[in-house]
Amino acid sequence: MKYLFYYPDKCTGCKQCAMACSLNKFGECNPKKSAISIVRDEFERYEYAIVCMQCEDAPCIEVCHQGAYYLEDNIIKRNDDQCIHCRLCAAVCPHSAITTIGKEIVKCDLCDGDPECVKYCSTEALVYQEETKEQSERRRQLAKKILSTS
C-alpha cells in the first residue's frame, strides 16, 4: 500500500506543497486552505508537515454519525453531500490533520492516489510510495513526536 511520507530534514518550509493542494482543491493558492500544513519549530529549527496519515482504524470514520467518511482504495474520503459540518472528525483526528475553514472541512484524500503536493515538492521532502519496514517505523516515530508536541 502506498503512503505519503515526509522527510523533515529535506523540507525548506517553502509551502509549495500547500499551495499546490489549495489550488487543486479550492482553485486558489492559499496555504490556509490546504489539506497539508507546514509547521515550523523555531526551537528545533525544522519544519514538519501535518497531513492525514490515512489511519487504519480511522477515528474520523468511526465518529461520523452521518456516514460521510468512507474508505475507498485504501484512501479515506468524505462525501460532501452527507457531511453536516459538525466538525467531530476534526476534534477526534489524532494527528490534527482535519481542519476547518469557515464551513469548509479540509482533509487530505491523496488526490485520488496522485497527490499534487508531491509533484510540487522540489526537495523531495514529500514522497508517495509503497511503505517499507524502515519507513513504517519512521512514520510511527514521527507520529509520536508530533503528538508529544501538541
ABEGO torsion letter per residue (X at the ends): XBBBBBBAAABAGAGAAAAAAAAAAAGBBBAAABABBBBBBAAAGBBBBBBBAGBABBAAAAABAAGABBBBGGBBBBBAAABAGAGAAAAABAAGABBBBEABBBBBAGGGGBBAAAAABAAGABBBBBBBAAAAAAAAAAAAAAAAAX
